Amino acid sequence: MELDRAIRARRMVRAFDDLPVDPSALTELLDLARRAPSAGHTAATEFVVLTGDDRRRYWDLTLPAERRANFTFSTLPLAGALVLVLTTPEAYPQRYSEPDKRRTGLGEGLDRWPVPFWWVDAGAVIENLLLLVADRGLGACLFGVFEHEAAICTELNIPPDRRIVAAIAVGHPSDDSGPRGRSQDRSRPPIEQIIHRQGYSPAEPEPS
């Protein structure tokens, strides 16, 4: 698939068949996805991959049986693989305390970073993965772990210096697309409303 087609085809899939994802194919996707920009080439994005019965370890914590029975997207937990995207914030001041980056002052601590690039870099990896999944004819759904992060880290032995950026369900889309997402009908703003040429220009108000 051409890149522009993959970008247009990419969408959040919430209905999956309970089929495995080929392990070698998934490894290839993750290897390609990590080839994203990284501040100082810190490369602090990692993946925890859950497949087979291990998927339940995540869902039993975040969506226990009593809630799962009434969950709108009932086949989302059937996705063949669940990828947790991790970052290590402290890796960034460590990298920027090295001689070639020391003059920036960003090695002095996380609070010296006006923009937390550990999230930016992980987001670039995530978008790569979502596009690659679309290119290979699979489906993916990106979602946050929110208040479950600590419990998930404990269950999966994730070190305390790692943060879970997001979870991504990857698998074979079901022919039954299931319920629509609540945000699916929201449209993108016109392109000229978000491109500000030669400086920022506020959008003109809608005519009354």
Secondary structure by P-SEA (a helix, b strand, c coil): ccaaaaaaacccccccccccccaaaaaaaaaaaaccccccccccbbbbbbcccaaaaaaaacccaaaaaaccccccccccbbbbbbbbcaaaaaaaacccccccccccccccccccaaaaaaaaaaaaaaaaaaaacbbbbbbbbccaaaaaaaaacccccccccbbbbbcccccccccccccccccccccccccccccccccccccc
